[in-house]
């Protein structure tokens, strides 16, 4: 893991975006990272209807998601808003 990119132990569900948000920090800059509900459902192999289910699946995949987000940050794969979106 690249120590220049740090992930806080924070995650939150955003129903408007249908995604879980989790922050990263690189060189003092805050980077908003998102993983879509659809991606989480694909990994879980089932529909996730409740926020608690969605966050539970996110938690079980957190280290893999941090690795994916780290790679996307290193590749500068930001969207138009300067965020990382997985899924």
Biopython code that builds the backbone (N, CA, C, O; Angstrom):
import numpy as np
from Bio.PDB.StructureBuilder import StructureBuilder

atoms = [
    (1, "UNK", "N", (0.839, -1.185, 0.000)),
    (1, "UNK", "CA", (0.000, 0.000, 0.000)),
    (1, "UNK", "C", (0.880, 1.242, 0.000)),
    (1, "UNK", "O", (1.882, 1.294, 0.713)),
    (2, "UNK", "N", (0.527, 2.201, -0.761)),
    (2, "UNK", "CA", (1.247, 3.465, -0.849)),
    (2, "UNK", "C", (0.909, 4.297, 0.377)),
    (2, "UNK", "O", (-0.251, 4.656, 0.579)),
    (3, "UNK", "N", (1.906, 4.609, 1.197)),
    (3, "UNK", "CA", (1.662, 5.371, 2.413)),
    (3, "UNK", "C", (1.348, 6.839, 2.130)),
    (3, "UNK", "O", (0.964, 7.572, 3.042)),
    (4, "UNK", "N", (1.504, 7.274, 0.889)),
    (4, "UNK", "CA", (1.163, 8.649, 0.541)),
    (4, "UNK", "C", (-0.343, 8.836, 0.397)),
    (4, "UNK", "O", (-0.831, 9.967, 0.383)),
    (5, "UNK", "N", (-1.078, 7.740, 0.290)),
    (5, "UNK", "CA", (-2.532, 7.791, 0.198)),
    (5, "UNK", "C", (-3.092, 7.132, 1.451)),
    (5, "UNK", "O", (-2.839, 5.957, 1.719)),
    (6, "UNK", "N", (-3.850, 7.901, 2.204)),
    (6, "UNK", "CA", (-4.411, 7.413, 3.456)),
    (6, "UNK", "C", (-5.930, 7.376, 3.360)),
    (6, "UNK", "O", (-6.548, 8.261, 2.768)),
    (7, "UNK", "N", (-6.520, 6.349, 3.944)),
    (7, "UNK", "CA", (-7.970, 6.208, 3.977)),
    (7, "UNK", "C", (-8.434, 6.270, 5.425)),
    (7, "UNK", "O", (-7.936, 5.537, 6.279)),
    (8, "UNK", "N", (-9.384, 7.144, 5.690)),
    (8, "UNK", "CA", (-9.980, 7.221, 7.022)),
    (8, "UNK", "C", (-10.977, 6.078, 7.173)),
    (8, "UNK", "O", (-11.508, 5.573, 6.183)),
    (9, "UNK", "N", (-11.224, 5.680, 8.397)),
    (9, "UNK", "CA", (-12.193, 4.616, 8.656)),
    (9, "UNK", "C", (-13.595, 5.216, 8.721)),
    (9, "UNK", "O", (-14.296, 5.111, 9.728)),
    (10, "UNK", "N", (-13.978, 5.850, 7.610)),
    (10, "UNK", "CA", (-15.272, 6.522, 7.495)),
    (10, "UNK", "C", (-15.926, 6.041, 6.206)),
    (10, "UNK", "O", (-15.276, 5.944, 5.165)),
    (11, "UNK", "N", (-17.212, 5.744, 6.289)),
    (11, "UNK", "CA", (-17.996, 5.406, 5.112)),
    (11, "UNK", "C", (-19.419, 5.855, 5.360)),
    (11, "UNK", "O", (-19.887, 5.874, 6.499)),
    (12, "UNK", "N", (-20.104, 6.216, 4.292)),
    (12, "UNK", "CA", (-21.481, 6.680, 4.433)),
    (12, "UNK", "C", (-22.247, 6.382, 3.154)),
    (12, "UNK", "O", (-21.692, 6.400, 2.055)),
    (13, "UNK", "N", (-23.526, 6.108, 3.324)),
    (13, "UNK", "CA", (-24.423, 5.829, 2.207)),
    (13, "UNK", "C", (-25.022, 7.136, 1.705)),
    (13, "UNK", "O", (-25.484, 7.957, 2.498)),
    (14, "UNK", "N", (-25.016, 7.330, 0.388)),
    (14, "UNK", "CA", (-25.639, 8.495, -0.230)),
    (14, "UNK", "C", (-26.735, 7.965, -1.144)),
    (14, "UNK", "O", (-26.453, 7.428, -2.216)),
    (15, "UNK", "N", (-27.981, 8.117, -0.719)),
    (15, "UNK", "CA", (-29.097, 7.547, -1.481)),
    (15, "UNK", "C", (-29.304, 8.242, -2.829)),
    (15, "UNK", "O", (-29.748, 7.604, -3.783)),
    (16, "UNK", "N", (-28.994, 9.522, -2.921)),
    (16, "UNK", "CA", (-29.132, 10.222, -4.202)),
    (16, "UNK", "C", (-28.165, 9.667, -5.241)),
    (16, "UNK", "O", (-28.530, 9.492, -6.404)),
    (17, "UNK", "N", (-26.945, 9.392, -4.825)),
    (17, "UNK", "CA", (-25.941, 8.845, -5.739)),
    (17, "UNK", "C", (-26.014, 7.334, -5.861)),
    (17, "UNK", "O", (-25.418, 6.749, -6.765)),
    (18, "UNK", "N", (-26.749, 6.699, -4.945)),
    (18, "UNK", "CA", (-26.803, 5.242, -4.880)),
    (18, "UNK", "C", (-25.379, 4.680, -4.786)),
    (18, "UNK", "O", (-24.990, 3.777, -5.525)),
    (19, "UNK", "N", (-24.631, 5.248, -3.854)),
    (19, "UNK", "CA", (-23.220, 4.871, -3.698)),
    (19, "UNK", "C", (-22.782, 5.091, -2.253)),
    (19, "UNK", "O", (-23.358, 5.891, -1.516)),
    (20, "UNK", "N", (-21.751, 4.357, -1.881)),
    (20, "UNK", "CA", (-21.107, 4.537, -0.579)),
    (20, "UNK", "C", (-19.902, 5.441, -0.793)),
    (20, "UNK", "O", (-19.091, 5.213, -1.691)),
    (21, "UNK", "N", (-19.796, 6.459, 0.035)),
    (21, "UNK", "CA", (-18.664, 7.371, -0.022)),
    (21, "UNK", "C", (-17.639, 7.019, 1.036)),
    (21, "UNK", "O", (-17.982, 6.615, 2.147)),
    (22, "UNK", "N", (-16.374, 7.178, 0.676)),
    (22, "UNK", "CA", (-15.292, 6.976, 1.644)),
    (22, "UNK", "C", (-14.140, 7.887, 1.245)),
    (22, "UNK", "O", (-13.731, 7.901, 0.084)),
    (23, "UNK", "N", (-13.611, 8.653, 2.208)),
    (23, "UNK", "CA", (-12.591, 9.640, 1.888)),
    (23, "UNK", "C", (-11.178, 9.064, 1.856)),
    (23, "UNK", "O", (-10.852, 8.105, 2.555)),
    (24, "UNK", "N", (-10.362, 9.684, 1.025)),
    (24, "UNK", "CA", (-8.926, 9.389, 0.984)),
    (24, "UNK", "C", (-8.195, 10.722, 1.093)),
    (24, "UNK", "O", (-8.756, 11.785, 0.830)),
    (25, "UNK", "N", (-6.944, 10.636, 1.484)),
    (25, "UNK", "CA", (-6.136, 11.841, 1.576)),
    (25, "UNK", "C", (-4.781, 11.553, 0.937)),
    (25, "UNK", "O", (-4.136, 10.544, 1.220)),
    (26, "UNK", "N", (-4.376, 12.471, 0.068)),
    (26, "UNK", "CA", (-3.077, 12.356, -0.591)),
    (26, "UNK", "C", (-2.419, 13.727, -0.551)),
    (26, "UNK", "O", (-2.961, 14.703, -1.069)),
    (27, "UNK", "N", (-1.249, 13.789, 0.067)),
    (27, "UNK", "CA", (-0.523, 15.045, 0.130)),
    (27, "UNK", "C", (-1.335, 16.175, 0.742)),
    (27, "UNK", "O", (-1.196, 17.330, 0.339)),
    (28, "UNK", "N", (-2.181, 15.850, 1.712)),
    (28, "UNK", "CA", (-3.005, 16.851, 2.366)),
    (28, "UNK", "C", (-4.301, 17.163, 1.643)),
    (28, "UNK", "O", (-5.146, 17.876, 2.184)),
    (29, "UNK", "N", (-4.483, 16.648, 0.434)),
    (29, "UNK", "CA", (-5.712, 16.891, -0.328)),
    (29, "UNK", "C", (-6.739, 15.801, -0.026)),
    (29, "UNK", "O", (-6.417, 14.613, -0.014)),
    (30, "UNK", "N", (-7.978, 16.226, 0.216)),
    (30, "UNK", "CA", (-9.074, 15.291, 0.442)),
    (30, "UNK", "C", (-9.623, 14.839, -0.906)),
    (30, "UNK", "O", (-9.916, 15.661, -1.774)),
    (31, "UNK", "N", (-9.757, 13.534, -1.073)),
    (31, "UNK", "CA", (-10.287, 12.960, -2.302)),
    (31, "UNK", "C", (-11.532, 12.161, -1.939)),
    (31, "UNK", "O", (-11.480, 11.252, -1.111)),
    (32, "UNK", "N", (-12.646, 12.509, -2.565)),
    (32, "UNK", "CA", (-13.894, 11.787, -2.330)),
    (32, "UNK", "C", (-13.915, 10.557, -3.239)),
    (32, "UNK", "O", (-13.779, 10.661, -4.458)),
    (33, "UNK", "N", (-14.086, 9.403, -2.618)),
    (33, "UNK", "CA", (-14.163, 8.143, -3.358)),
    (33, "UNK", "C", (-15.569, 7.569, -3.171)),
    (33, "UNK", "O", (-16.182, 7.711, -2.113)),
    (34, "UNK", "N", (-16.056, 6.926, -4.216)),
    (34, "UNK", "CA", (-17.400, 6.353, -4.218)),
    (34, "UNK", "C", (-17.353, 4.960, -4.814)),
    (34, "UNK", "O", (-16.579, 4.691, -5.733)),
    (35, "UNK", "N", (-18.187, 4.075, -4.284)),
    (35, "UNK", "CA", (-18.415, 2.775, -4.911)),
    (35, "UNK", "C", (-19.923, 2.631, -5.056)),
    (35, "UNK", "O", (-20.676, 2.851, -4.107)),
    (36, "UNK", "N", (-20.351, 2.260, -6.251)),
    (36, "UNK", "CA", (-21.780, 2.213, -6.544)),
    (36, "UNK", "C", (-22.458, 1.009, -5.887)),
    (36, "UNK", "O", (-21.843, -0.027, -5.633)),
    (37, "UNK", "N", (-23.717, 1.192, -5.632)),
    (37, "UNK", "CA", (-24.536, 0.113, -5.083)),
    (37, "UNK", "C", (-24.538, -1.072, -6.047)),
    (37, "UNK", "O", (-24.452, -2.223, -5.619)),
    (38, "UNK", "N", (-24.635, -0.794, -7.339)),
    (38, "UNK", "CA", (-24.654, -1.873, -8.336)),
    (38, "UNK", "C", (-23.388, -2.714, -8.260)),
    (38, "UNK", "O", (-23.450, -3.939, -8.365)),
    (39, "UNK", "N", (-22.235, -2.062, -8.076)),
    (39, "UNK", "CA", (-20.974, -2.803, -7.979)),
    (39, "UNK", "C", (-20.975, -3.675, -6.734)),
    (39, "UNK", "O", (-20.573, -4.837, -6.785)),
    (40, "UNK", "N", (-21.425, -3.117, -5.616)),
    (40, "UNK", "CA", (-21.491, -3.887, -4.368)),
    (40, "UNK", "C", (-22.448, -5.067, -4.499)),
    (40, "UNK", "O", (-22.164, -6.159, -4.008)),
    (41, "UNK", "N", (-23.588, -4.846, -5.165)),
    (41, "UNK", "CA", (-24.536, -5.937, -5.373)),
    (41, "UNK", "C", (-23.923, -7.036, -6.236)),
    (41, "UNK", "O", (-24.144, -8.221, -5.990)),
    (42, "UNK", "N", (-23.156, -6.639, -7.244)),
    (42, "UNK", "CA", (-22.480, -7.625, -8.083)),
    (42, "UNK", "C", (-21.494, -8.464, -7.296)),
    (42, "UNK", "O", (-21.398, -9.674, -7.503)),
    (43, "UNK", "N", (-20.769, -7.835, -6.402)),
    (43, "UNK", "CA", (-19.808, -8.564, -5.567)),
    (43, "UNK", "C", (-20.515, -9.463, -4.561)),
    (43, "UNK", "O", (-20.048, -10.564, -4.268)),
    (44, "UNK", "N", (-21.645, -8.990, -4.032)),
    (44, "UNK", "CA", (-22.398, -9.764, -3.046)),
    (44, "UNK", "C", (-23.222, -10.873, -3.690)),
    (44, "UNK", "O", (-23.581, -11.852, -3.035)),
    (45, "UNK", "N", (-23.523, -10.711, -4.992)),
    (45, "UNK", "CA", (-24.326, -11.702, -5.688)),
    (45, "UNK", "C", (-25.803, -11.646, -5.326)),
    (45, "UNK", "O", (-26.533, -12.624, -5.485)),
    (46, "UNK", "N", (-26.230, -10.493, -4.839)),
    (46, "UNK", "CA", (-27.638, -10.346, -4.452)),
    (46, "UNK", "C", (-28.003, -8.869, -4.391)),
    (46, "UNK", "O", (-27.129, -8.003, -4.375)),
    (47, "UNK", "N", (-29.306, -8.591, -4.356)),
    (47, "UNK", "CA", (-29.780, -7.219, -4.196)),
    (47, "UNK", "C", (-29.555, -6.774, -2.760)),
    (47, "UNK", "O", (-29.735, -7.542, -1.815)),
    (48, "UNK", "N", (-29.166, -5.540, -2.622)),
    (48, "UNK", "CA", (-28.957, -4.954, -1.299)),
    (48, "UNK", "C", (-30.004, -3.856, -1.123)),
    (48, "UNK", "O", (-29.906, -2.793, -1.736)),
    (49, "UNK", "N", (-30.996, -4.116, -0.289)),
    (49, "UNK", "CA", (-32.121, -3.205, -0.154)),
    (49, "UNK", "C", (-31.987, -2.221, 1.002)),
    (49, "UNK", "O", (-32.503, -1.105, 0.930)),
    (50, "UNK", "N", (-31.316, -2.617, 2.040)),
    (50, "UNK", "CA", (-31.207, -1.792, 3.240)),
    (50, "UNK", "C", (-29.833, -1.147, 3.345)),
    (50, "UNK", "O", (-28.826, -1.737, 2.954)),
    (51, "UNK", "N", (-29.805, 0.076, 3.880)),
    (51, "UNK", "CA", (-28.534, 0.770, 4.076)),
    (51, "UNK", "C", (-27.566, -0.064, 4.909)),
    (51, "UNK", "O", (-26.368, -0.093, 4.626)),
    (52, "UNK", "N", (-28.077, -0.735, 5.924)),
    (52, "UNK", "CA", (-27.205, -1.552, 6.778)),
    (52, "UNK", "C", (-26.569, -2.695, 5.994)),
    (52, "UNK", "O", (-25.411, -3.038, 6.236)),
    (53, "UNK", "N", (-27.311, -3.292, 5.055)),
    (53, "UNK", "CA", (-26.754, -4.357, 4.205)),
    (53, "UNK", "C", (-25.665, -3.808, 3.292)),
    (53, "UNK", "O", (-24.611, -4.420, 3.122)),
    (54, "UNK", "N", (-25.936, -2.657, 2.713)),
    (54, "UNK", "CA", (-24.990, -2.028, 1.786)),
    (54, "UNK", "C", (-23.685, -1.715, 2.508)),
    (54, "UNK", "O", (-22.603, -2.016, 2.004)),
    (55, "UNK", "N", (-23.788, -1.113, 3.687)),
    (55, "UNK", "CA", (-22.588, -0.757, 4.448)),
    (55, "UNK", "C", (-21.856, -1.995, 4.961)),
    (55, "UNK", "O", (-20.632, -1.984, 5.087)),
    (56, "UNK", "N", (-22.594, -3.054, 5.256)),
    (56, "UNK", "CA", (-21.969, -4.304, 5.694)),
    (56, "UNK", "C", (-21.137, -4.926, 4.572)),
    (56, "UNK", "O", (-20.014, -5.374, 4.803)),
    (57, "UNK", "N", (-21.689, -4.953, 3.365)),
    (57, "UNK", "CA", (-20.954, -5.479, 2.214)),
    (57, "UNK", "C", (-19.738, -4.588, 1.939)),
    (57, "UNK", "O", (-18.645, -5.089, 1.672)),
    (58, "UNK", "N", (-19.930, -3.276, 2.005)),
    (58, "UNK", "CA", (-18.797, -2.360, 1.828)),
    (58, "UNK", "C", (-17.690, -2.695, 2.825)),
    (58, "UNK", "O", (-16.523, -2.810, 2.449)),
    (59, "UNK", "N", (-18.057, -2.850, 4.087)),
    (59, "UNK", "CA", (-17.065, -3.138, 5.129)),
    (59, "UNK", "C", (-16.315, -4.436, 4.853)),
    (59, "UNK", "O", (-15.107, -4.522, 5.073)),
    (60, "UNK", "N", (-17.034, -5.438, 4.372)),
    (60, "UNK", "CA", (-16.379, -6.728, 4.105)),
    (60, "UNK", "C", (-15.409, -6.641, 2.925)),
    (60, "UNK", "O", (-14.502, -7.466, 2.808)),
    (61, "UNK", "N", (-15.593, -5.649, 2.050)),
    (61, "UNK", "CA", (-14.746, -5.473, 0.867)),
    (61, "UNK", "C", (-13.820, -4.265, 0.978)),
    (61, "UNK", "O", (-13.153, -3.902, 0.009)),
    (62, "UNK", "N", (-13.777, -3.646, 2.146)),
    (62, "UNK", "CA", (-13.084, -2.372, 2.325)),
    (62, "UNK", "C", (-11.636, -2.392, 1.835)),
    (62, "UNK", "O", (-11.226, -1.488, 1.107)),
    (63, "UNK", "N", (-10.861, -3.394, 2.216)),
    (63, "UNK", "CA", (-9.440, -3.410, 1.837)),
    (63, "UNK", "C", (-9.271, -3.514, 0.322)),
    (63, "UNK", "O", (-8.398, -2.866, -0.256)),
    (64, "UNK", "N", (-10.102, -4.323, -0.313)),
    (64, "UNK", "CA", (-10.049, -4.425, -1.775)),
    (64, "UNK", "C", (-10.452, -3.105, -2.425)),
    (64, "UNK", "O", (-9.849, -2.680, -3.410)),
    (65, "UNK", "N", (-11.478, -2.457, -1.867)),
    (65, "UNK", "CA", (-11.929, -1.168, -2.402)),
    (65, "UNK", "C", (-10.864, -0.095, -2.236)),
    (65, "UNK", "O", (-10.674, 0.736, -3.124)),
    (66, "UNK", "N", (-10.169, -0.108, -1.101)),
    (66, "UNK", "CA", (-9.087, 0.854, -0.897)),
    (66, "UNK", "C", (-7.966, 0.620, -1.905)),
    (66, "UNK", "O", (-7.377, 1.574, -2.412)),
    (67, "UNK", "N", (-7.671, -0.640, -2.194)),
    (67, "UNK", "CA", (-6.648, -0.940, -3.209)),
    (67, "UNK", "C", (-7.073, -0.435, -4.584)),
    (67, "UNK", "O", (-6.268, 0.145, -5.313)),
    (68, "UNK", "N", (-8.347, -0.659, -4.939)),
    (68, "UNK", "CA", (-8.854, -0.184, -6.229)),
    (68, "UNK", "C", (-8.842, 1.339, -6.298)),
    (68, "UNK", "O", (-8.453, 1.914, -7.314)),
    (69, "UNK", "N", (-9.265, 1.987, -5.224)),
    (69, "UNK", "CA", (-9.283, 3.448, -5.188)),
    (69, "UNK", "C", (-7.862, 3.999, -5.255)),
    (69, "UNK", "O", (-7.608, 4.987, -5.944)),
    (70, "UNK", "N", (-6.941, 3.363, -4.542)),
    (70, "UNK", "CA", (-5.539, 3.796, -4.564)),
    (70, "UNK", "C", (-4.981, 3.734, -5.983)),
    (70, "UNK", "O", (-4.322, 4.669, -6.437)),
    (71, "UNK", "N", (-5.246, 2.634, -6.677)),
    (71, "UNK", "CA", (-4.770, 2.491, -8.053)),
    (71, "UNK", "C", (-5.386, 3.561, -8.952)),
    (71, "UNK", "O", (-4.701, 4.121, -9.808)),
    (72, "UNK", "N", (-6.668, 3.847, -8.762)),
    (72, "UNK", "CA", (-7.337, 4.869, -9.571)),
    (72, "UNK", "C", (-6.758, 6.257, -9.291)),
    (72, "UNK", "O", (-6.606, 7.066, -10.207)),
    (73, "UNK", "N", (-6.437, 6.531, -8.021)),
    (73, "UNK", "CA", (-5.831, 7.819, -7.670)),
    (73, "UNK", "C", (-4.449, 7.935, -8.305)),
    (73, "UNK", "O", (-4.108, 8.970, -8.877)),
    (74, "UNK", "N", (-3.663, 6.881, -8.204)),
    (74, "UNK", "CA", (-2.317, 6.890, -8.795)),
    (74, "UNK", "C", (-2.370, 7.059, -10.305)),
    (74, "UNK", "O", (-1.488, 7.682, -10.896)),
    (75, "UNK", "N", (-3.421, 6.494, -10.938)),
    (75, "UNK", "CA", (-3.595, 6.619, -12.391)),
    (75, "UNK", "C", (-4.280, 7.929, -12.774)),
    (75, "UNK", "O", (-4.482, 8.216, -13.954)),
    (76, "UNK", "N", (-4.636, 8.722, -11.757)),
    (76, "UNK", "CA", (-5.337, 9.991, -11.957)),
    (76, "UNK", "C", (-6.644, 9.805, -12.730)),
    (76, "UNK", "O", (-6.963, 10.571, -13.639)),
    (77, "UNK", "N", (-7.388, 8.768, -12.344)),
    (77, "UNK", "CA", (-8.657, 8.439, -12.995)),
    (77, "UNK", "C", (-9.824, 9.153, -12.318)),
    (77, "UNK", "O", (-10.800, 8.518, -11.919)),
    (78, "UNK", "N", (-9.720, 10.453, -12.194)),
    (78, "UNK", "CA", (-10.751, 11.244, -11.545)),
    (78, "UNK", "C", (-11.870, 11.562, -12.530)),
    (78, "UNK", "O", (-11.635, 11.692, -13.731)),
    (79, "UNK", "N", (-13.102, 11.687, -12.005)),
    (79, "UNK", "CA", (-14.196, 12.107, -12.866)),
    (79, "UNK", "C", (-14.185, 13.630, -13.000)),
    (79, "UNK", "O", (-13.259, 14.290, -12.529)),
    (80, "UNK", "N", (-15.189, 14.173, -13.627)),
    (80, "UNK", "CA", (-15.231, 15.621, -13.899)),
    (80, "UNK", "C", (-15.279, 16.441, -12.618)),
    (80, "UNK", "O", (-14.893, 17.610, -12.629)),
    (81, "UNK", "N", (-15.742, 15.863, -11.518)),
    (81, "UNK", "CA", (-15.812, 16.558, -10.248)),
    (81, "UNK", "C", (-14.550, 16.361, -9.401)),
    (81, "UNK", "O", (-14.465, 16.851, -8.275)),
    (82, "UNK", "N", (-13.578, 15.640, -9.954)),
    (82, "UNK", "CA", (-12.343, 15.378, -9.226)),
    (82, "UNK", "C", (-12.465, 14.265, -8.205)),
    (82, "UNK", "O", (-11.691, 14.200, -7.251)),
    (83, "UNK", "N", (-13.437, 13.392, -8.406)),
    (83, "UNK", "CA", (-13.680, 12.285, -7.493)),
    (83, "UNK", "C", (-13.325, 10.963, -8.153)),
    (83, "UNK", "O", (-13.208, 10.873, -9.375)),
    (84, "UNK", "N", (-13.156, 9.948, -7.331)),
    (84, "UNK", "CA", (-12.922, 8.586, -7.804)),
    (84, "UNK", "C", (-14.225, 7.824, -7.662)),
    (84, "UNK", "O", (-14.811, 7.789, -6.580)),
    (85, "UNK", "N", (-14.684, 7.215, -8.744)),
    (85, "UNK", "CA", (-15.921, 6.430, -8.718)),
    (85, "UNK", "C", (-15.588, 5.019, -9.171)),
    (85, "UNK", "O", (-15.100, 4.803, -10.280)),
    (86, "UNK", "N", (-15.858, 4.068, -8.295)),
    (86, "UNK", "CA", (-15.635, 2.656, -8.598)),
    (86, "UNK", "C", (-16.989, 2.020, -8.918)),
    (86, "UNK", "O", (-17.966, 2.212, -8.195)),
    (87, "UNK", "N", (-17.027, 1.279, -9.987)),
    (87, "UNK", "CA", (-18.268, 0.614, -10.376)),
    (87, "UNK", "C", (-18.931, 1.370, -11.414)),
    (87, "UNK", "O", (-20.000, 0.974, -11.880)),
]
sb = StructureBuilder()
sb.init_structure("model")
sb.init_model(0)
sb.init_chain("A")
sb.init_seg("    ")
for serial, (resi, resn, name, xyz) in enumerate(atoms, 1):
    if name == "N":
        sb.init_residue(resn, " ", resi, " ")
    sb.init_atom(name, np.array(xyz, "f"), 0.0, 1.0, " ", f" {name:<3s}", serial, name[0])
structure = sb.get_structure()
